[in-house]
């Protein structure tokens, strides 16, 4: 079936009347943020990577993770809810930058100051074993002024999304929710599948905006993970499922394998419990259960350049691989016949550690 290029919806306009709207269905390319390229004289990916690396560099030194653009308000904002959702004073963190990254939950407020149709984003990054719940408490985003909010289950940059469709249980179109208008007694909620989510918004009318509350929830079976630390190893598991799970670091790095247990069968088909050591080039011999180590230039890890593929059982592997691409990825591919796991540490290359000290 051919996908419709328009969609219809009902929203409340500025006068409080219910109106019916028809809008062009926007794609990720339509949401491209070329305005940011001009503003920063840099690519969005490089900017995001630098900000994230700076935050991770602070974390590795034992400091609280702090991200450029994340500033706490000293003021209090009172939300006058008629529906009683919020009747007390609540401290909101103002969204201060067009590309705003936060590694903390809490309450956030954004109010447009111009009539620019610039597309901006709030990037949430939680711990590797967490997922993100986003609750819009209020929103006033005029549809008639081309205002729009888009919530993405994952991170999106330049039309590329992580996790990719091949690694996620849902097709991409089911991971993106778009809306506009004004809420009256309605709270919109969204929950991510992994430790990242992004809110993209375009609000070209001064004084309009939204407030939201974000919670970080326990994820009992994390699969796809964006690295939230430079200093901690991470274990990818399939929990016996037939699934692809990917661990991504937004920098070139050295992948150190600390423990490996990825299905190997003997000629009778039973699982081995004895050590096999780290087996190389498993994409040629055992394509159903393997660990793919590689890199890419963007968030689309389906376009990964494979550096190596490994499998086997090795409790003390002496294995490391250098990935010189802008994004380093470790993908665990599982057939569902084995309880697969791999523990890795992705350390930035030395020059990347130096770059992380540069001011934005």
Buried (B, 14 or more C-beta within 10 A) or exposed (E): EEEEEEEEBEBBBBEEEEBEBEBEEBEBEEBBBEBBBEBBEBBBBEBBBBBBBBBBBBBBEEEEBBBBBBBEBEEEBEBEEEEEBBEEEBEBBBBEBBBBBBBBBBBBBBBBEEEBBBBBBBBBBBBBBBBBBBBBBBBBBBBEBBBBBBBBBBBBBBBBBBBBBEBBEEEBEEBBBBBBBBBEEEBBEBBBBBBBBBBBBBBBBEEBBBBBBBBBEEBEEBBBBBBBBBEEEBBBBBBEBEBBBBBBBBBBBBBBBBBBBBBBBEEEEEEEEEBBEBBBEBBEEBEBBBBBBBBBEBBBBBBBEEBBBBBBBBEEBEBEBBBEBBBBBBBBBBBEBBBBBBBBBBBBBEEBBEBBEEEE
